[in-house]
Every structure is written in C-alpha cells, then in structure tokens.
Amino acid sequence: MKVLFLAFFLFFSRLVFAADVAAPPELEVTNVEYRITEKNNVWWRFSWKISVWNRGNEPARFNAVVNFFEQQGFIVDRSYALQLYIAASDSRSFDGSALINVSIAPKIARATGEVRPIR
C-alpha cells in the first residue's frame, strides 16, 4: 500500500510542478569582449561586454556569467551580472568588470558568456 501511495504521489507531484515552471526564454549570447583597463601589483581590472539576443516573444529576466579561460581552456575566473532584463525580440549589450588576482590575470587567453534565465 505504501508503495502504491508513493508512486501516486511522485506521479502527481511531477505533473503539478511541471505546470508551474515556464519554459526558459530563447536567449542567446552573440558576443563577448573584454579588455584590461587597470593594473597594479595586486589585481588587474578586466572590463567586459556581453551581447544577448532574445529570440522569443516574451521579455526575459536573466543573470549573465562571463567566464575567463587560460590558454589550455580551463576557467580561471568568472564575473556575474545579475537581474538583467531584455525585451522580446530585442538585442542588448551589458557591461561590467572583474578584479582578477595578478597571479592569474596574465594567463587569461579568452572569455565566453552564458545566460541563466530567472524563473
């Protein structure tokens, strides 16, 4: 009897929760750029821009992450932009900066971006 109740509960709870969660907006990172804007003997400041396109028909709220990689492709640092907004069928650029330790900063070879929809 317990097994039957547990199976019914799991099945029903999945239906309820699946209906509450909307599909994520159609967000795409189209470009990421970065530049060193300041250096000292403790950290380097990397200013960055991330361009995002909303292909969907609904406005979107999201967080963006800029990943900084070293030459062999390992992530050595990240920078976050939180609570961003983009209109439906729109493209926007967002900017920010990251203070990266001087022991890591010279190793940075490239950056990528990702978006994480806020539900």
KOLPATI-505028 format. One line per 2 residues: number of its first residue (from 0); for each residue x negated, y, z of N, C-alpha, C, O, CB. Coordinates in steps of 0.2 Angstrom, whole numbers, padded with zeros to 4 digits. Glycine has a CB too. Layout:
<sites>
NUM = X/Y/Z/X/Y/Z/X/Y/Z/X/Y/Z/X/Y/Z; ...
</sites>
This chain:
<sites>
0 = -0004/-0006/0000/0000/0000/0000/-0004/0006/0000/-0003/0011/-0003/0005/0000/0006; -0010/0006/0004/-0014/0012/0004/-0018/0013/-0003/-0018/0019/-0005/-0020/0011/0010
2 = -0019/0008/-0006/-0022/0008/-0012/-0018/0012/-0017/-0020/0016/-0021/-0025/0002/-0015; -0011/0010/-0017/-0006/0012/-0022/-0005/0020/-0020/-0005/0024/-0025/0000/0008/-0021
4 = -0005/0022/-0014/-0004/0029/-0012/-0010/0033/-0014/-0009/0038/-0017/-0003/0029/-0004; -0016/0030/-0013/-0022/0034/-0015/-0022/0035/-0023/-0024/0040/-0025/-0028/0030/-0013
6 = -0021/0030/-0027/-0021/0030/-0034/-0016/0035/-0036/-0017/0039/-0041/-0019/0023/-0037; -0010/0035/-0033/-0005/0040/-0035/-0007/0047/-0033/-0006/0052/-0037/0002/0039/-0031
8 = -0010/0048/-0027/-0012/0055/-0025/-0017/0057/-0030/-0017/0063/-0032/-0015/0054/-0018; -0022/0053/-0032/-0028/0056/-0036/-0025/0057/-0043/-0027/0062/-0046/-0033/0050/-0037
10 = -0020/0053/-0046/-0017/0055/-0052/-0014/0061/-0052/-0015/0066/-0056/-0013/0049/-0054; -0009/0062/-0047/-0005/0068/-0046/-0010/0075/-0045/-0008/0080/-0048/0000/0068/-0041
12 = -0015/0074/-0041/-0019/0080/-0039/-0023/0082/-0045/-0024/0088/-0046/-0024/0078/-0034; -0025/0078/-0050/-0028/0080/-0056/-0024/0083/-0060/-0026/0088/-0064/-0031/0073/-0059
14 = -0017/0081/-0061/-0013/0085/-0065/-0011/0092/-0063/-0011/0097/-0067/-0006/0081/-0065; -0011/0093/-0056/-0009/0100/-0053/-0015/0104/-0054/-0015/0110/-0056/-0008/0099/-0046
16 = -0021/0102/-0052/-0027/0106/-0053/-0029/0107/-0060/-0032/0113/-0062/-0033/0103/-0049; -0028/0103/-0065/-0030/0104/-0072/-0025/0109/-0075/-0028/0113/-0079/-0029/0097/-0076
18 = -0019/0110/-0072/-0015/0115/-0075/-0017/0122/-0072/-0015/0127/-0075/-0008/0114/-0073; -0020/0122/-0066/-0022/0129/-0063/-0028/0132/-0066/-0029/0138/-0065/-0023/0128/-0056
20 = -0032/0128/-0069/-0038/0131/-0072/-0038/0132/-0079/-0036/0128/-0083/-0044/0125/-0071; -0039/0138/-0081/-0038/0141/-0088/-0044/0139/-0092/-0050/0138/-0089/-0037/0148/-0089
22 = -0044/0138/-0098/-0049/0136/-0102/-0054/0142/-0102/-0052/0148/-0102/-0047/0134/-0110; -0061/0141/-0102/-0065/0147/-0102/-0065/0151/-0109/-0063/0148/-0114/-0073/0144/-0101
24 = -0066/0157/-0108/-0066/0162/-0114/-0071/0160/-0119/-0076/0156/-0117/-0067/0169/-0112; -0071/0161/-0125/-0075/0160/-0130/-0081/0165/-0130/-0081/0169/-0135/-0072/0159/-0137
26 = -0086/0164/-0126/-0091/0169/-0125/-0097/0166/-0128/-0099/0160/-0128/-0092/0171/-0118; -0101/0171/-0132/-0107/0168/-0135/-0113/0174/-0134/-0111/0180/-0135/-0106/0167/-0143
28 = -0119/0172/-0132/-0124/0176/-0131/-0127/0177/-0138/-0129/0172/-0141/-0130/0173/-0126; -0128/0183/-0141/-0130/0184/-0148/-0137/0186/-0148/-0141/0185/-0153/-0126/0189/-0151
30 = -0140/0189/-0142/-0147/0192/-0142/-0149/0193/-0135/-0145/0195/-0131/-0147/0198/-0146; -0155/0192/-0134/-0158/0193/-0128/-0165/0197/-0129/-0169/0194/-0133/-0159/0187/-0123
32 = -0166/0202/-0126/-0173/0206/-0127/-0175/0208/-0120/-0172/0209/-0116/-0172/0212/-0132; -0182/0208/-0120/-0185/0210/-0113/-0191/0214/-0115/-0194/0214/-0120/-0186/0204/-0109
34 = -0193/0218/-0110/-0199/0222/-0111/-0202/0224/-0104/-0198/0225/-0099/-0198/0229/-0115; -0209/0224/-0103/-0212/0226/-0097/-0212/0234/-0096/-0214/0237/-0101/-0219/0223/-0096
36 = -0209/0236/-0091/-0208/0243/-0090/-0212/0246/-0085/-0213/0252/-0084/-0201/0245/-0089; -0215/0242/-0080/-0219/0244/-0075/-0223/0239/-0072/-0221/0233/-0072/-0214/0247/-0069
38 = -0229/0240/-0070/-0234/0235/-0067/-0237/0238/-0061/-0239/0244/-0061/-0239/0233/-0073; -0238/0234/-0056/-0243/0236/-0051/-0246/0229/-0048/-0245/0224/-0052/-0239/0239/-0045
40 = -0250/0230/-0043/-0253/0224/-0041/-0249/0219/-0037/-0252/0213/-0035/-0259/0226/-0037; -0242/0220/-0036/-0238/0215/-0033/-0233/0212/-0038/-0232/0206/-0037/-0234/0219/-0027
42 = -0230/0216/-0042/-0225/0214/-0047/-0225/0218/-0053/-0228/0223/-0054/-0218/0214/-0043; -0222/0215/-0058/-0220/0218/-0064/-0213/0219/-0065/-0209/0214/-0063/-0224/0214/-0071
44 = -0211/0224/-0068/-0203/0225/-0069/-0202/0224/-0076/-0205/0227/-0081/-0201/0233/-0068; -0198/0219/-0077/-0195/0217/-0084/-0188/0220/-0085/-0184/0218/-0082/-0196/0209/-0085
46 = -0188/0224/-0090/-0181/0227/-0091/-0178/0222/-0097/-0182/0220/-0101/-0181/0234/-0094; -0172/0221/-0097/-0169/0216/-0102/-0162/0219/-0104/-0159/0223/-0101/-0168/0209/-0099
48 = -0160/0216/-0110/-0154/0217/-0113/-0151/0211/-0115/-0155/0207/-0118/-0154/0223/-0119; -0145/0209/-0114/-0141/0203/-0116/-0135/0206/-0120/-0131/0209/-0117/-0140/0199/-0110
50 = -0134/0203/-0126/-0129/0205/-0130/-0124/0199/-0130/-0126/0193/-0131/-0131/0207/-0138; -0117/0200/-0129/-0112/0195/-0129/-0107/0197/-0133/-0104/0202/-0134/-0110/0194/-0121
52 = -0104/0191/-0136/-0098/0192/-0141/-0093/0188/-0138/-0094/0182/-0137/-0100/0190/-0148; -0087/0191/-0137/-0081/0187/-0135/-0077/0185/-0142/-0074/0190/-0145/-0076/0191/-0130
54 = -0077/0179/-0144/-0073/0177/-0150/-0066/0176/-0148/-0062/0174/-0153/-0076/0171/-0152; -0064/0176/-0142/-0057/0174/-0140/-0052/0180/-0141/-0054/0185/-0142/-0057/0172/-0133
56 = -0046/0178/-0140/-0041/0183/-0140/-0039/0186/-0133/-0034/0190/-0133/-0035/0180/-0143; -0043/0184/-0128/-0041/0187/-0121/-0048/0190/-0119/-0053/0188/-0120/-0039/0181/-0117
58 = -0047/0196/-0115/-0053/0199/-0111/-0056/0194/-0107/-0052/0189/-0105/-0051/0205/-0108; -0062/0195/-0105/-0066/0190/-0101/-0070/0193/-0095/-0073/0198/-0097/-0070/0185/-0105
60 = -0070/0190/-0090/-0074/0192/-0084/-0079/0186/-0084/-0078/0180/-0084/-0070/0193/-0077; -0086/0188/-0083/-0091/0183/-0083/-0097/0186/-0079/-0098/0192/-0078/-0093/0181/-0090
62 = -0102/0181/-0077/-0108/0183/-0075/-0113/0181/-0080/-0112/0176/-0084/-0110/0179/-0068; -0119/0184/-0081/-0124/0183/-0086/-0130/0181/-0082/-0132/0184/-0077/-0125/0189/-0090
64 = -0134/0177/-0085/-0141/0175/-0082/-0146/0176/-0088/-0145/0173/-0093/-0140/0167/-0080; -0151/0179/-0086/-0157/0179/-0091/-0162/0175/-0088/-0165/0176/-0082/-0159/0187/-0092
66 = -0165/0170/-0092/-0170/0165/-0090/-0176/0167/-0093/-0177/0168/-0099/-0168/0158/-0092; -0182/0167/-0089/-0188/0169/-0091/-0192/0163/-0091/-0193/0159/-0086/-0192/0174/-0087
68 = -0195/0161/-0097/-0199/0155/-0098/-0207/0156/-0099/-0209/0161/-0102/-0196/0151/-0104; -0211/0151/-0097/-0218/0152/-0098/-0219/0148/-0105/-0214/0145/-0108/-0222/0148/-0092
70 = -0225/0148/-0107/-0227/0145/-0113/-0225/0138/-0115/-0223/0136/-0120/-0235/0145/-0114; -0225/0134/-0110/-0223/0127/-0111/-0216/0125/-0110/-0213/0120/-0111/-0227/0122/-0106
72 = -0212/0131/-0109/-0204/0130/-0109/-0201/0129/-0102/-0195/0127/-0102/-0203/0124/-0113; -0205/0130/-0097/-0202/0130/-0090/-0199/0136/-0088/-0203/0141/-0089/-0207/0127/-0085
74 = -0194/0136/-0085/-0191/0143/-0082/-0195/0145/-0076/-0196/0141/-0071/-0183/0142/-0080; -0198/0151/-0076/-0202/0153/-0070/-0198/0159/-0066/-0200/0160/-0061/-0208/0156/-0073
76 = -0193/0161/-0069/-0189/0166/-0065/-0182/0167/-0069/-0181/0166/-0075/-0193/0173/-0064; -0177/0170/-0065/-0171/0172/-0068/-0169/0179/-0065/-0171/0181/-0060/-0166/0166/-0065
78 = -0164/0182/-0069/-0161/0188/-0067/-0154/0187/-0068/-0152/0184/-0073/-0164/0194/-0070; -0150/0190/-0064/-0142/0189/-0064/-0139/0196/-0065/-0141/0201/-0062/-0140/0186/-0058
80 = -0133/0196/-0069/-0129/0202/-0069/-0122/0199/-0068/-0120/0194/-0071/-0129/0205/-0077; -0119/0202/-0063/-0113/0199/-0060/-0107/0203/-0061/-0107/0209/-0062/-0113/0198/-0053
82 = -0101/0200/-0062/-0094/0203/-0063/-0094/0208/-0069/-0092/0214/-0068/-0093/0207/-0056; -0096/0205/-0075/-0096/0209/-0081/-0089/0208/-0084/-0085/0203/-0083/-0101/0206/-0086
84 = -0087/0212/-0089/-0081/0212/-0092/-0082/0214/-0099/-0086/0218/-0101/-0076/0218/-0089; -0078/0210/-0104/-0078/0211/-0111/-0071/0210/-0114/-0068/0206/-0112/-0083/0207/-0114
86 = -0069/0215/-0118/-0063/0215/-0121/-0062/0209/-0126/-0067/0206/-0128/-0061/0221/-0124; -0056/0207/-0128/-0055/0202/-0133/-0058/0204/-0140/-0058/0210/-0141/-0048/0201/-0134
88 = -0061/0200/-0143/-0064/0201/-0150/-0069/0206/-0150/-0069/0210/-0155/-0058/0202/-0155; -0073/0207/-0145/-0077/0213/-0144/-0084/0210/-0143/-0085/0204/-0141/-0075/0217/-0138
90 = -0089/0214/-0144/-0096/0213/-0143/-0099/0219/-0139/-0098/0224/-0140/-0100/0212/-0150; -0103/0217/-0134/-0106/0222/-0130/-0113/0220/-0128/-0115/0214/-0128/-0102/0223/-0123
92 = -0117/0225/-0126/-0124/0223/-0123/-0124/0226/-0116/-0121/0231/-0114/-0129/0227/-0127; -0127/0222/-0111/-0128/0223/-0104/-0135/0223/-0103/-0139/0220/-0106/-0124/0218/-0100
94 = -0137/0227/-0098/-0144/0228/-0097/-0146/0227/-0089/-0141/0228/-0085/-0147/0234/-0099; -0152/0226/-0088/-0154/0225/-0081/-0161/0225/-0080/-0165/0226/-0085/-0150/0219/-0077
96 = -0164/0223/-0074/-0171/0222/-0074/-0172/0217/-0068/-0168/0215/-0064/-0174/0229/-0072; -0178/0214/-0069/-0181/0209/-0064/-0188/0211/-0062/-0192/0213/-0066/-0181/0202/-0067
98 = -0189/0211/-0055/-0196/0211/-0052/-0199/0204/-0052/-0196/0200/-0048/-0195/0215/-0045; -0204/0203/-0055/-0207/0197/-0056/-0214/0197/-0053/-0218/0201/-0055/-0207/0194/-0063
100 = -0215/0192/-0048/-0222/0192/-0045/-0228/0192/-0050/-0227/0189/-0055/-0222/0186/-0040; -0233/0196/-0048/-0239/0197/-0053/-0242/0190/-0054/-0245/0190/-0059/-0244/0202/-0050
102 = -0241/0185/-0050/-0244/0179/-0052/-0241/0175/-0057/-0244/0170/-0060/-0245/0175/-0045; -0234/0177/-0058/-0230/0173/-0063/-0229/0177/-0069/-0229/0175/-0075/-0223/0172/-0060
104 = -0229/0184/-0069/-0227/0188/-0074/-0231/0188/-0080/-0228/0188/-0086/-0227/0196/-0072; -0238/0187/-0080/-0242/0187/-0086/-0240/0180/-0090/-0242/0180/-0096/-0249/0187/-0085
106 = -0237/0175/-0087/-0236/0169/-0090/-0230/0169/-0094/-0229/0164/-0098/-0236/0163/-0085; -0225/0174/-0094/-0219/0174/-0097/-0220/0175/-0105/-0223/0179/-0107/-0215/0180/-0094
108 = -0217/0170/-0108/-0218/0170/-0116/-0211/0171/-0119/-0211/0174/-0125/-0220/0163/-0118; -0205/0170/-0116/-0199/0171/-0119/-0193/0171/-0114/-0194/0170/-0108/-0198/0166/-0125
110 = -0188/0174/-0117/-0182/0174/-0112/-0176/0172/-0116/-0175/0173/-0122/-0181/0181/-0109; -0171/0169/-0113/-0164/0167/-0115/-0159/0169/-0111/-0160/0171/-0105/-0164/0159/-0116
112 = -0153/0169/-0113/-0147/0171/-0109/-0142/0166/-0109/-0141/0162/-0114/-0145/0178/-0111; -0138/0166/-0104/-0132/0162/-0104/-0126/0166/-0100/-0128/0170/-0096/-0133/0155/-0100
114 = -0120/0164/-0101/-0114/0167/-0098/-0110/0162/-0095/-0110/0156/-0097/-0110/0171/-0103; -0108/0164/-0089/-0104/0159/-0085/-0097/0162/-0083/-0097/0167/-0079/-0107/0157/-0078
116 = -0092/0160/-0086/-0085/0163/-0085/-0083/0163/-0078/-0085/0158/-0074/-0080/0160/-0090; -0080/0168/-0076/-0077/0168/-0069/-0070/0166/-0069/-0066/0168/-0073/-0078/0176/-0066
118 = -0068/0161/-0065/-0062/0158/-0065/-0058/0161/-0059/-0052/0159/-0059/-0062/0151/-0065
</sites>
